[in-house]
Amino acid sequence: MIYFLFYLINVLAIVQLPLFLWIKKSKNFPVKAITPYMYLVSFGAVYDICCTHLLRISSSIWFYVYLLLEYSVIAYFFYFILEKKHQKTIKVTSVIFLFLFFGFLFIITNENKFQIESYLSLYETVAVWIFSYLWISNLFHDFEREKSILNYPTFYFIIGFVVYLSGTIILFLLIQFIESKPGVSITILWNLNLFFLLVIRLINYKAIWMGRIKN
């Protein structure tokens, strides 16, 4: 069952790219800034299936590469959907992230790698919370009564980011707990990670579909 979900989640990630590109081209998709994220997610899914699962290549380096790329494409997304007065916040936040990311690379060891990964993921999550708050507060400031927030594809992408990244924080907290409890199976982390991945995949499809309907 677990392997079925693993392949299902990654196939959904791969398929969503051509679907997104088709709708973007034919329907003038309203959130074009999400494009780099779509490419990254699909490429990451291919890598997970081919390299991590089939070829059994260690994912240690890939985790940091993906984390850096993930933060970059998400920051790019928010940079273009937020008002110009908030773009400086994204620039400053991104510079701090890069400083932390490359700084941690010089001190990472097998003993502290989980702590460093959790710190970087926590920073990314908090940054997304801040960006999301800025977008939502601005949306309600200019809110049109006849429109529902549920009609905005951007809203679904943002919800997907918040849910998934918040989920990663839960996973890292559980890692700390499991390390102190040798009798507890690490399988629960794998199951939770698959759950959060499935949630964001489904939310992404909803966002893509709303973009099609909206136009």
C-alpha positions as CSV (number, residue, x, y, z in Angstrom):
1,M,0.0,0.0,0.0
2,I,2.8,2.4,0.9
3,Y,4.6,1.8,-2.4
4,F,1.3,2.3,-4.3
5,L,0.9,5.7,-2.6
6,F,4.5,6.5,-3.4
7,Y,4.1,5.9,-7.1
8,L,0.7,7.5,-7.2
9,I,1.9,10.7,-5.6
10,N,4.9,10.9,-8.0
11,V,2.8,10.1,-11.0
12,L,0.4,12.8,-10.0
13,A,3.4,15.2,-9.8
14,I,4.6,14.2,-13.2
15,V,1.2,14.4,-14.9
16,Q,0.4,17.8,-13.4
17,L,3.1,19.5,-15.5
18,P,1.7,18.8,-19.0
19,L,-1.8,19.4,-17.7
20,F,-0.7,22.8,-16.3
21,L,1.2,23.7,-19.4
22,W,-1.9,22.8,-21.6
23,I,-4.3,24.9,-19.5
24,K,-1.8,27.7,-19.2
25,K,-1.5,27.9,-23.0
26,S,-5.1,27.3,-23.9
27,K,-6.8,29.2,-21.1
28,N,-4.4,32.1,-20.3
29,F,-3.7,30.7,-16.8
30,P,-3.8,33.6,-14.3
31,V,-0.9,32.5,-12.1
32,K,2.0,32.1,-14.5
33,A,4.6,32.7,-11.6
34,I,3.9,29.1,-10.4
35,T,5.5,27.7,-13.6
36,P,9.0,27.1,-12.1
37,Y,7.5,25.3,-9.2
38,M,5.5,23.0,-11.5
39,Y,8.7,22.1,-13.3
40,L,10.6,21.4,-10.1
41,V,7.9,19.2,-8.6
42,S,7.7,17.1,-11.8
43,F,11.5,16.8,-12.1
44,G,11.7,15.9,-8.3
45,A,9.1,13.1,-8.8
46,V,11.1,11.6,-11.7
47,Y,14.3,11.8,-9.6
48,D,12.6,10.1,-6.6
49,I,11.3,7.2,-8.8
50,C,14.4,6.7,-10.9
51,C,17.3,7.6,-8.6
52,T,16.1,7.3,-5.0
53,H,13.8,4.3,-5.3
54,L,14.9,2.3,-8.3
55,L,18.7,3.0,-8.3
56,R,18.9,3.4,-4.5
57,I,21.0,6.5,-4.7
58,S,21.4,8.3,-1.4
59,S,19.0,11.3,-1.1
60,S,21.2,13.2,1.3
61,I,22.6,15.6,-1.2
62,W,19.4,15.7,-3.2
63,F,17.5,16.9,-0.1
64,Y,19.6,20.1,0.1
65,V,19.5,20.7,-3.6
66,Y,15.8,20.3,-3.7
67,L,15.3,22.5,-0.6
68,L,17.3,25.3,-2.1
69,L,15.4,25.0,-5.4
70,E,12.1,24.7,-3.6
71,Y,12.6,27.9,-1.6
72,S,13.8,29.7,-4.7
73,V,10.7,28.9,-6.9
74,I,8.3,29.6,-4.0
75,A,10.0,32.9,-3.3
76,Y,9.8,33.6,-7.1
77,F,6.1,32.8,-7.0
78,F,5.3,35.2,-4.1
79,Y,7.6,37.9,-5.5
80,F,5.3,38.2,-8.5
81,I,1.9,37.9,-6.8
82,L,2.6,40.3,-3.9
83,E,2.5,44.1,-4.2
84,K,5.8,45.9,-4.9
85,K,5.9,47.3,-1.4
86,H,6.3,43.7,-0.1
87,Q,8.9,42.6,-2.6
88,K,11.7,44.0,-0.4
89,T,10.6,41.6,2.4
90,I,11.0,38.6,0.0
91,K,14.5,39.8,-1.1
92,V,15.7,40.3,2.5
93,T,14.2,36.9,3.6
94,S,15.8,35.2,0.7
95,V,19.2,36.6,1.4
96,I,19.0,35.4,5.0
97,F,17.9,32.0,3.8
98,L,20.9,31.7,1.4
99,F,23.2,32.9,4.2
100,L,21.9,30.2,6.5
101,F,21.8,27.5,3.9
102,F,25.4,27.9,2.7
103,G,26.6,28.6,6.3
104,F,25.1,25.4,7.6
105,L,26.8,23.4,4.8
106,F,30.2,24.2,6.4
107,I,29.3,22.8,9.8
108,I,27.0,19.8,8.8
109,T,27.9,16.4,10.2
110,N,26.2,13.1,10.5
111,E,25.4,14.0,14.1
112,N,23.7,17.3,13.5
113,K,22.2,16.9,10.0
114,F,18.6,16.4,11.2
115,Q,18.9,19.5,13.3
116,I,20.2,21.5,10.4
117,E,17.6,20.2,8.0
118,S,14.9,21.0,10.6
119,Y,16.2,24.6,11.0
120,L,16.3,25.2,7.3
121,S,12.8,23.7,6.8
122,L,11.5,25.7,9.7
123,Y,12.9,28.9,8.2
124,E,11.3,28.1,4.9
125,T,8.0,27.4,6.5
126,V,8.0,30.6,8.6
127,A,8.9,32.6,5.4
128,V,6.0,31.1,3.5
129,W,3.6,31.9,6.5
130,I,4.7,35.5,6.3
131,F,4.4,35.7,2.5
132,S,1.0,34.1,2.7
133,Y,-0.2,36.5,5.4
134,L,0.9,39.4,3.2
135,W,-1.0,38.1,0.2
136,I,-4.2,37.3,2.1
137,S,-4.2,40.6,4.0
138,N,-3.8,42.5,0.8
139,L,-6.5,40.3,-0.9
140,F,-9.1,41.1,1.9
141,H,-8.1,44.8,1.7
142,D,-9.1,44.9,-1.9
143,F,-11.7,42.2,-1.7
144,E,-14.6,42.4,-4.1
145,R,-17.8,41.3,-2.3
146,E,-19.2,39.4,-5.3
147,K,-16.1,37.2,-5.5
148,S,-15.1,34.4,-3.2
149,I,-11.5,33.7,-2.1
150,L,-12.2,30.1,-3.2
151,N,-12.3,31.3,-6.8
152,Y,-8.7,32.3,-6.8
153,P,-6.3,29.7,-8.0
154,T,-3.5,31.5,-6.2
155,F,-5.3,30.8,-2.9
156,Y,-5.1,27.0,-3.5
157,F,-1.4,27.1,-4.3
158,I,-0.7,29.1,-1.1
159,I,-2.8,26.7,1.0
160,G,-0.9,23.8,-0.5
161,F,2.5,25.4,0.4
162,V,1.3,26.1,4.0
163,V,-0.1,22.7,4.6
164,Y,2.8,20.8,3.2
165,L,5.6,22.9,4.7
166,S,3.8,22.9,8.1
167,G,3.7,19.1,7.8
168,T,7.4,18.9,7.3
169,I,7.9,20.7,10.7
170,I,5.8,18.0,12.3
171,L,7.9,15.3,10.7
172,F,11.1,16.8,12.0
173,L,9.7,17.1,15.5
174,L,8.7,13.5,15.3
175,I,12.2,12.6,14.2
176,Q,13.5,14.1,17.4
177,F,11.0,12.0,19.4
178,I,11.7,8.8,17.6
179,E,15.5,9.2,18.1
180,S,14.8,9.2,21.8
181,K,12.5,6.2,21.6
182,P,14.3,3.3,19.9
183,G,11.3,1.1,20.0
184,V,9.1,3.4,17.9
185,S,9.0,2.6,14.2
186,I,10.2,5.2,11.7
187,T,7.5,4.0,9.3
188,I,5.1,6.5,10.8
189,L,7.3,9.3,9.3
190,W,7.2,7.8,5.9
191,N,3.4,7.5,6.1
192,L,2.9,11.1,7.3
193,N,5.2,12.4,4.6
194,L,3.2,10.5,1.9
195,F,0.0,12.0,3.4
196,F,1.2,15.6,3.2
197,L,2.6,15.0,-0.3
198,L,-0.8,13.6,-1.4
199,V,-2.6,16.6,0.1
200,I,-0.4,19.1,-1.8
201,R,-0.7,17.2,-5.0
202,L,-4.6,17.2,-4.8
203,I,-4.6,20.9,-3.9
204,N,-2.4,21.7,-6.8
205,Y,-4.8,19.9,-9.2
206,K,-7.6,21.9,-7.6
207,A,-5.7,25.2,-8.3
208,I,-4.9,24.2,-11.9
209,W,-8.6,23.3,-12.4
210,M,-9.8,26.6,-10.9
211,G,-7.4,28.5,-13.2
212,R,-9.2,26.8,-16.1
213,I,-12.7,27.6,-14.9
214,K,-11.8,31.1,-14.0
215,N,-10.9,31.9,-17.6
